[in-house]
Amino acid sequence: MGLGYRRYVTSVLIGLGTKDTDGQKAACAELPRPRVGRKARITGAVEEMLPPEVIE
């Protein structure tokens, strides 16, 4: 079950770092794009749509 007493979070450490040149370029290219689908684009799970000529 439990130990019978509570432990509280006393501190949290957050760190930030700089990206390499390729990472900075990719981040800058992503900024003007819409937020919808951003995670899929980053992970590469986006499906490319067919051009209209192929569908007809």
N, C-alpha and C positions, 0 to 999 in steps of 0.2 A: 504494500500500500504506500506508505510514506514513512518518513522518519519522525513525524510528529511535530516538526518545527519547520518554519519557512526560511528560505534563503532569498535575500533580495539582491537584485542587480545593483552593484555599487559603482561600476564604471563601464564605459563602452569606448573602444578605440576604433576610430575611423581614419583610413589613410587614402590619400589621393596621389596619383602619379601622372606623369605625362605620357602620351602615346608616341610611338615612333612616327616617322614621316609618312609611311603608308597608312597608318591608322588615322593620323590627322587628316589626310586627304580624303579617306573614306568617310570620316565623320562630317567633314565640310560638304561633301557631295550628298550626304543623306539629309542634311538640314532642310533644304527647300522641298523635299519630297513629303507627301502626306504621312501622318502618323499611322494611319490605317495600314496594316500589313508590314510594319517596320520590322517586327520580330521575325516574320517569315522571310523577309528579304535578307536579313542579317544571317539567319541560319541556312539560307539557300533552299528553303522549302517552297519557293514560289513557282507556280506552273506558268509557263509562257503561253499566251493565247495565240491561236492561229490567225494569220492575216485573213481579211475578208475574202480574198480571192480563193483561198483554199476551202472555205466553208461553203461557198455557193456552188 
